[in-house]
Amino acid sequence: MAKLKLITAKMVADSFAAAPECAFIFNILAQLWNSLYFLFQLAANQQNNLMYLWILSHAACVSGFLLSFTYPGAYDAAVAGCLATYALAVHRQLKFILRDDRNVKNRAPISDLLRGENTVLFATALLMANSSASSVKLVPFATYASMNLVSFLLDLFPNTAFTKTSMPFLRYVETSLLNYMCYWDYAVMAVYALEWYQHGTGCWLWFYMVTWLVKLEISELSRKSLHGLADLLVSGANALKLDFLVSTATETQAALSVLVPTKENLPGYIPSLALSRDRADSMMFDTFSIINDVDR
């Protein structure tokens, strides 16, 4: 009879190390490290400082949010990352407006700057920095930063099979998460309303409402979320047979279709199957115009 050999930890480790999946993962990590090392070399040479600060601010936002559940001091680091991110974005947009070599110039540049999504998010980050600490307020910023970083890292390897197969899924996830974050705005409103109740001052809630109204004007997904909330109220009133609320909710729903129209309500609208359009029309995905000199 052949003598059986005992399976040792070394044998298990060697089998894992010889697996092709491990080699594939190691290859991706090696490429990622080489790309990051190249970026840090550029920063050390005082080139592309805006890109370096952009990456650092996003990383501070995400890591600070995750660590804030264990270390309360990390919340301040996350808020600082949010402020730095959108200060850079507004600065980048201002530089773009001040350029003299563009063929088409804005007729109302200050209005475009103040109504830009980056300015809205910068104002929201300022409110968050000056009000009571709450992880609920950080969730949208951490979500945007995470998706931006993932998209940026995938763009470092545009020709790899992993990137080509991941991009359609990433676009789908991005659109879904952006939609959820528009609904999350109502949770943030509730937090500011609770602070009003606890501290007796509602200034932060009113300031947040102003920024939310501006976002409602420029974001299609925000308008859809408001219509979705109205539909939910109408359905709930009908299900509970609250006749005194049904008529009011229906009138509110009709008023919103006029005051806050969505593209589906516009005459002649043809739905698009391209998820990239949803991404381009949504909040905080003008990522690479922050880094590169790209005309938008």
URJOVEN-V929921 format. One record per backbone hydrogen bond with DSSP energy under -1.0 kcal/mol. CO is the residue of the C=O (numbers start at 1). NH is the residue of the N-H. If there is no record, write none. Layout:
co=(CO/CO)
nh=(NH/NH)
This chain:
co=(8/9/10/11/12/13/14/16/19/20/21/22/23/24/25/26/27/28/29/30/31/32/33/34/35/36/37/38/39/40/41/42/43/48/49/50/51/52/53/54/55/56/57/58/59/60/61/62/63/64/67/67/71/72/74/75/76/77/78/79/80/81/82/83/84/85/86/87/88/89/90/91/92/93/94/108/109/110/111/116/117/118/119/120/121/122/123/124/125/126/135/138/139/140/141/142/143/144/145/146/147/148/149/150/151/154/157/160/161/162/163/166/167/168/169/170/171/172/173/174/175/176/177/178/179/180/183/184/185/186/187/188/189/190/191/192/193/194/195/196/202/203/204/205/206/207/208/209/210/211/212/213/214/215/219/220/221/222/223/224/225/226/227/228/229/230/231/232/233/234/235/236/237/241/242/242/243/245/246/247/248/249/250/251/252/253/255/256/262/263/266/275/276/277/287/288/292)
nh=(12/13/14/15/16/17/18/19/23/24/25/26/27/28/29/30/31/32/33/34/35/36/37/38/39/40/41/42/43/44/45/47/46/52/53/54/55/56/57/58/59/60/61/62/63/64/65/66/67/68/70/71/74/75/78/79/80/81/82/83/84/85/86/87/88/89/90/91/92/93/94/95/96/97/98/112/113/114/115/120/121/122/123/124/125/126/127/128/129/130/139/142/143/144/145/146/147/148/149/150/151/152/153/154/155/157/160/164/165/166/167/170/171/172/173/174/175/176/177/178/179/180/181/182/183/184/186/188/189/190/191/192/193/194/195/196/197/198/199/200/206/207/208/209/210/211/212/213/214/215/216/217/218/219/223/224/225/226/227/228/229/230/231/232/233/234/235/236/237/238/239/240/242/243/245/246/247/249/250/251/252/253/254/255/256/257/259/260/265/266/269/279/280/281/290/292/294)
